[in-house]
Amino acid sequence: MDKKKLSDTLRHVEKLCRVRGVRLTAHRRTVLELLYVSDKPLSAYEILDQMRSDTHNPTPPVVYRALDFLIKQGLIHKLECLHAFMACPHPEHPHSSQFLICDGCGEVCEIENREITQSLLSAEKVTGFKTKRPIVEFLGTCSQCSKPGQ
């Protein structure tokens, strides 16, 4: 993400937080910025390692508190199968997410497929099960990794 896009995105997130009545503290902003500029999902300890270059003595609890806040605000997603986090490209509206995760190159693509969401809602209705975070992770191989000769 280029600097202008990052700046615009962070301004948008700060506005969302003000409207929601929550604070995007310096640590939260730093964690979010690291996730936005990363080309891959990051684990909490990868975030901590990257914060050490800019933040005085960051600790795991600081990172985990920031991650919890960002998840609750819908600004990032936790990828359970990777034990990693990634920034949400469209945090302005609540949504259930599906992720296409390539086990070849590590590429992750977030999609919003209404049919999958509807199927999950139907299953909830039938079973009485209530999801906390309606996220589906698909593991497989992307088109680049599945080309012949690769």
C-alpha positions as CSV (number, residue, x, y, z in Angstrom):
1,M,0.0,0.0,0.0
2,D,1.5,3.4,-1.0
3,K,1.9,6.2,1.6
4,K,-1.1,8.3,0.3
5,K,-3.4,5.3,0.3
6,L,-2.2,4.3,3.8
7,S,-2.7,7.9,5.1
8,D,-6.2,8.1,3.6
9,T,-7.1,4.7,5.0
10,L,-5.9,5.5,8.5
11,R,-7.8,8.9,8.4
12,H,-10.9,6.9,7.5
13,V,-10.3,4.5,10.3
14,E,-9.8,7.3,12.8
15,K,-13.1,8.8,11.7
16,L,-14.9,5.5,12.1
17,C,-13.5,5.2,15.6
18,R,-14.6,8.7,16.5
19,V,-18.1,8.0,15.2
20,R,-18.2,4.8,17.2
21,G,-17.0,6.6,20.4
22,V,-13.8,4.6,20.7
23,R,-10.1,5.7,20.7
24,L,-7.5,4.6,18.2
25,T,-4.5,4.9,20.5
26,A,-0.9,5.1,19.3
27,H,-0.3,1.4,19.9
28,R,-3.6,0.4,18.2
29,R,-2.7,2.6,15.2
30,T,0.8,1.2,15.0
31,V,-0.5,-2.4,15.0
32,L,-3.1,-1.5,12.4
33,E,-0.6,0.3,10.2
34,L,1.8,-2.7,10.3
35,L,-1.1,-5.0,9.2
36,Y,-2.1,-2.6,6.4
37,V,1.5,-2.4,4.9
38,S,2.2,-6.1,5.3
39,D,2.0,-8.2,2.2
40,K,0.9,-11.2,4.3
41,P,-1.0,-11.8,7.5
42,L,1.2,-11.4,10.6
43,S,1.3,-13.3,13.9
44,A,1.2,-11.3,17.2
45,Y,4.9,-12.0,17.7
46,E,5.8,-10.8,14.2
47,I,3.9,-7.6,15.0
48,L,5.8,-7.3,18.3
49,D,9.1,-7.8,16.5
50,Q,8.2,-5.1,14.0
51,M,7.0,-2.7,16.7
52,R,10.4,-2.9,18.4
53,S,12.0,-0.7,15.8
54,D,9.6,2.2,16.4
55,T,8.1,1.7,19.9
56,H,9.9,1.8,23.2
57,N,9.8,-1.6,24.8
58,P,6.6,-3.0,23.4
59,T,5.3,-6.1,25.3
60,P,3.0,-9.0,24.2
61,P,0.1,-7.7,26.3
62,V,0.2,-4.3,24.5
63,V,0.0,-6.1,21.1
64,Y,-2.7,-8.5,22.2
65,R,-4.9,-5.7,23.7
66,A,-4.5,-3.7,20.5
67,L,-5.4,-6.8,18.4
68,D,-8.5,-7.5,20.5
69,F,-9.7,-3.9,20.1
70,L,-9.1,-3.9,16.4
71,I,-11.0,-7.2,16.0
72,K,-13.9,-5.9,18.1
73,Q,-14.1,-2.8,15.9
74,G,-14.0,-4.9,12.7
75,L,-10.8,-3.3,11.5
76,I,-8.8,-6.5,11.3
77,H,-9.5,-10.2,11.0
78,K,-8.0,-13.2,12.8
79,L,-7.1,-16.1,10.6
80,E,-7.4,-19.1,12.9
81,C,-5.7,-21.6,10.7
82,L,-2.6,-19.3,10.4
83,H,-2.6,-17.9,13.9
84,A,-2.2,-14.6,12.2
85,F,-4.0,-11.3,11.6
86,M,-4.7,-9.1,8.6
87,A,-6.3,-5.7,8.1
88,C,-9.9,-5.6,6.8
89,P,-10.1,-3.8,3.4
90,H,-13.6,-2.5,4.2
91,P,-14.1,-1.9,7.9
92,E,-17.0,0.5,7.5
93,H,-19.7,-2.2,7.6
94,P,-20.0,-5.4,9.6
95,H,-19.7,-8.5,7.5
96,S,-19.0,-12.1,7.6
97,S,-15.9,-13.0,5.8
98,Q,-14.5,-15.8,3.8
99,F,-10.8,-16.2,3.1
100,L,-9.0,-18.0,0.3
101,I,-5.7,-19.1,1.8
102,C,-3.0,-20.5,-0.5
103,D,-0.9,-23.1,1.2
104,G,1.7,-22.8,-1.6
105,C,2.6,-19.1,-1.6
106,G,0.7,-17.9,1.5
107,E,-1.5,-15.4,-0.4
108,V,-4.7,-14.6,1.4
109,C,-7.7,-13.1,-0.3
110,E,-10.8,-11.9,1.6
111,I,-14.1,-12.3,-0.2
112,E,-17.7,-11.6,0.8
113,N,-19.9,-14.2,-0.8
114,R,-23.5,-13.6,0.2
115,E,-24.5,-17.2,-0.7
116,I,-22.0,-18.6,1.8
117,T,-23.2,-16.1,4.4
118,Q,-26.8,-17.1,3.7
119,S,-25.9,-20.8,4.0
120,L,-24.3,-20.2,7.4
121,L,-27.4,-18.2,8.6
122,S,-29.6,-21.0,7.5
123,A,-27.5,-23.5,9.3
124,E,-27.7,-21.4,12.5
125,K,-31.5,-21.2,12.2
126,V,-31.8,-25.0,11.8
127,T,-29.4,-25.9,14.5
128,G,-29.9,-23.1,17.0
129,F,-26.1,-22.5,16.9
130,K,-25.0,-18.8,17.1
131,T,-21.7,-17.9,15.7
132,K,-19.5,-15.3,17.4
133,R,-17.4,-14.5,14.4
134,P,-18.9,-15.9,11.1
135,I,-15.6,-16.4,9.3
136,V,-14.9,-19.2,6.9
137,E,-11.3,-20.1,5.8
138,F,-10.7,-22.0,2.6
139,L,-7.3,-23.7,2.3
140,G,-6.1,-24.6,-1.1
141,T,-3.9,-23.5,-4.0
142,C,-4.1,-20.2,-5.8
143,S,-4.1,-20.0,-9.6
144,Q,-0.4,-19.0,-9.7
145,C,0.7,-22.0,-7.6
146,S,-1.5,-24.5,-9.4
147,K,-0.1,-23.7,-12.9
148,P,1.5,-26.7,-14.6
149,G,5.2,-27.0,-14.0
150,Q,5.1,-25.2,-10.6
